[in-house]
Amino acid sequence: MRQQQFIVTLCAVGILLFASTASAATLINSQAFLDRFFGVNTHLNNCCNGQYENTARVISEVKYIGATHLRDGPIPMGGLLERYKTIASATGVRFHAVIEMGSPKRQRDCLAVIDSWLKTTPGLISVIEGGNEQDTPYPKSQGATLNDTATLQYQVYNIGQAAKVKVAQLSVGAGWMPPLWEGNYKNFGKPPADYGNAHVYPGKGQTPTFALKYVGNLAAWSVNGKPVDVSEFGIFAGQQTSAALTSAYIHTAPFSSYLLGHAYFSVYALHDDSTNVVGFYDARGLPRAHAHYWHVTSRLLADPAGRNLTYRTANITFTDMRTVGKGSTGIRNVPMFKSDGSVWIAVYDEELAGAANGAETITLDKTYPFLQVIDGRTGAAVMTLTNARKVSVILPPNHLFFVVGASKKVAIQL
């Protein structure tokens, strides 16, 4: 979890009008999207003052928000593997295993646990990472250095290769200083990895896209431009203008990450803990608004039969865009499809606080018996057309909707 943040002030003025954009859209299967971009950090070893000691409760919470992978740090601890296996069996998640903060010896002890689990429980872990922010005060006090963690990354990579799982780069959390504001992303060389590793915490005046792109590009440097695993995305309490904006950003950020070409995305964290980052569940164990948003969205997009389908293309146009945003703000469209032949477009107008409503017209590839606009937060149909292919949508800032073309009306069990 990153210790410092960079702050950049952004502003946008006036309504911008855009003509038609891409006619040949690339569509990802909706379940494949969830499998890569609906991840969450946990602490199943009960560190950090989180509320993870009740396994049944964790299972219930993971199921509720619809998380598909959990990022966590295996350590030498009796019974921990059984907790991982129990949660994976009950929820269907796979784990991204990271080397926790600590001394050089502690890092190697944790890597030995990861190596053992890969051998004894294949399929439990789908991605492994190098050392987690070993440049921050606690691990440094235990003797950790970036040079040592970079050296260890070679061993991490070899273990991943042997187990046929992908390997994310080591992560950094310190060094955020002027004039470059690059953290330590360029201070450990380029040890081997399949993915860069980005820890992204937007500050005041930053949208998810701005921060994800900025830090993602830094993370890509260490792997010579390979895709990036956003292994932590979080918002510190009080960093945004309201709790409502924080929840809205956590809802839309997975889609922004996908549009930036990232490999994976995980929110920090399931629970509030000592970091002061806003979790899905607060210190009382109550769900925040974005827990409910993820619950609805994950149910809407679920398509287990389609997760192994390849990308497809379709002639979809986005016209008459009206937005105050430009650059890292503005209207976003994520075209998806399901195995039943339906087309789903996630659409939202990513803005700073106080922006006016946006709007756009979406024309699908053909006429569908039902063309609906579905609220991504509630699952409610806000518009239903029959035998149609074109719809105009009003977009309140940072509110996610789905435009769905299908042979029948959308119906989900919430």
Disulfide bonds with the S-S distance in Angstrom:
none
